[in-house]
């Protein structure tokens, strides 16, 4: 543990920078996609790979880098992550064709995965336990700030400079963060338990990478190809086989990529389950709410973005206090309160969708921010506090893999439920805006989807209750 307060601040800043850059990059890139599509003369399907290639690499390699961090040291992987991310950003910024850009985004994704797989573990390892809530609060605030500023920053950069600078702006920021991290994060190498060198589970890495990659690819393309189509069914089956083989491999391997022993702690498993269910609602809402605001409420994209900023602003303002609160009150207690609040909020919103004006929209966004600000930082705190000694990298990688999978599942589930409520119409903005669908049918689709979102929060509340009722290790 680091006792020097100044060094603690600099370590937390280094980790917060990584969260900020990852979120900022996602949202600035999304805004620039139409411009990139026009410049390279490619369709939306091709340009969407700029986003998907990045997401696939991150989600598929988090476990790998979490294990590597436990093997060679958190600092080494974190520092290399910054170097790779900056290099990938530079390559993206100077790309002259769509294929080079997609390949460069994959390099950038490798760097992001290295940063995400180690960031929580660094806080848990080097920050005293009575200040980890504060540290996670700062990190969550930086992440929310990246979300809040990503869209307007991306629009300004793309409009006044070019889409190339959306990526190039990461270079100076990343270099500064690299310098801070390299000077302040201790270089503590894990000590081998025996004199025999530990083997690395390359087969497990390949199985997990392919299994998760194929699963995410199927979820991303399921709507266009048809969820019952032969390629999608084959992809799901193949992913299930590969991931099952991965679990069998990890059970028998002497040095597994994922130590399944972490799941022996029931609390840890329940916390991950609550995390997955809670993120489903956040991801699905981020996808669906803009459609509601533009189609039902009649807002243009600029005004929609301003309305959605309400959530991020409230979150940014309250997040540091929620982090400190989790140092004084059991995180599991805060998570129970948060998920109960979120459940009631989503159900109230689902039955107020037909109301005129924006009062219930603003109530929903403010209430949602207040609920989830009480969940994210305390939840991150208890995940890492439950991680076994010398397994913080694995736990951090597993946590981030869970959240990324939840994000993809959330979008896919919300999109599917909404589309099924409108026969013959896929839930894409172009189709919905170009057809005269009665508002009653649209509202039925939105209501059905948000009722499902409320049920997701209710399940997360149930898991949080089970965590709270567990006796043993205090969280």
HUZINOR-V243194 format. One record per backbone hydrogen bond with DSSP energy under -0.5 kcal/mol. NH is the residue of the N-H (numbers start at 1). CO is the residue of the C=O. If there is no record, write none. Layout:
nh	co
NH	CO
NH	CO
//
This chain:
nh	co
2	126
3	1
8	4
9	5
10	6
11	7
12	8
13	9
14	10
15	11
16	12
17	13
18	14
19	15
20	16
21	17
22	18
23	19
24	20
25	21
26	22
27	23
28	24
29	25
30	26
31	27
32	28
33	29
33	30
36	32
37	33
38	34
39	35
40	36
41	37
42	37
47	43
48	44
49	46
50	47
51	48
52	48
53	49
54	50
55	51
56	52
57	53
58	54
59	55
60	56
61	57
61	58
62	58
65	61
66	62
67	63
68	64
69	65
70	66
71	67
72	68
73	69
77	73
78	74
79	75
80	76
81	77
82	78
83	79
84	80
85	81
86	82
87	83
88	84
89	85
90	86
91	87
92	88
93	89
94	90
95	92
101	97
102	98
103	99
104	100
105	101
106	102
107	103
108	104
109	105
110	106
111	107
112	108
113	109
114	110
115	111
116	112
117	113
118	114
118	115
119	115
120	116
122	118
123	119
124	120
125	121
126	122
127	123
128	2
131	128
132	128
132	129
135	131
136	132
137	133
138	134
139	135
140	136
141	137
142	138
143	139
144	140
145	141
146	142
147	143
148	144
149	145
150	146
151	147
153	149
154	150
155	151
156	152
157	153
158	154
159	155
160	156
161	157
162	157
165	162
166	163
167	163
167	164
168	164
169	165
170	167
171	168
172	168
173	169
174	170
175	171
176	172
177	173
178	174
179	175
180	176
181	177
182	178
183	179
184	180
184	181
185	181
186	184
188	186
189	187
192	190
202	200
205	201
206	202
207	203
208	204
209	205
210	206
211	207
212	208
213	209
214	210
215	211
216	212
217	213
218	214
219	215
220	216
221	217
222	218
225	221
226	222
229	226
233	229
234	230
235	231
236	232
237	233
238	234
239	235
240	236
241	237
242	238
243	239
244	240
245	241
246	242
247	243
248	244
249	245
250	246
251	247
252	248
253	249
256	253
259	257
260	258
262	259
263	260
264	261
265	262
266	264
269	265
270	266
271	267
272	268
273	269
274	270
275	271
276	272
277	273
278	274
279	275
280	276
281	277
282	278
283	279
284	280
285	281
286	282
287	283
288	284
289	285
291	288
292	288
293	289
294	290
295	291
296	291
296	292
297	292
299	293
304	300
305	301
306	302
307	303
308	304
309	305
310	307
311	308
312	308
313	309
314	310
315	311
316	312
317	313
318	314
319	315
320	316
321	318
322	318
323	319
324	320
325	321
326	322
327	324
328	325
329	325
331	475
333	330
334	330
335	331
336	332
337	333
338	334
339	335
340	336
341	337
342	338
343	339
344	340
345	341
346	342
347	343
348	344
349	345
350	346
351	347
351	348
352	349
355	352
362	358
363	359
364	360
365	361
366	362
367	363
368	364
369	365
370	366
371	367
372	368
373	369
374	370
374	371
375	372
376	372
377	373
379	375
380	376
381	377
382	378
383	379
384	380
385	381
386	382
387	384
391	388
395	391
396	392
397	393
398	394
399	395
400	396
401	397
402	398
403	399
404	400
405	401
406	402
407	403
408	404
409	405
410	406
411	407
412	408
413	409
414	410
415	411
416	412
417	413
418	414
419	415
420	416
421	417
421	418
422	419
425	422
428	426
432	428
433	429
434	430
435	432
437	435
441	438
442	438
443	439
444	440
445	441
446	442
447	443
448	444
449	445
450	446
451	447
452	448
453	449
454	450
455	451
456	452
457	453
458	454
459	455
460	456
461	457
462	458
463	459
464	460
465	461
466	462
467	463
468	464
469	465
470	466
470	467
//
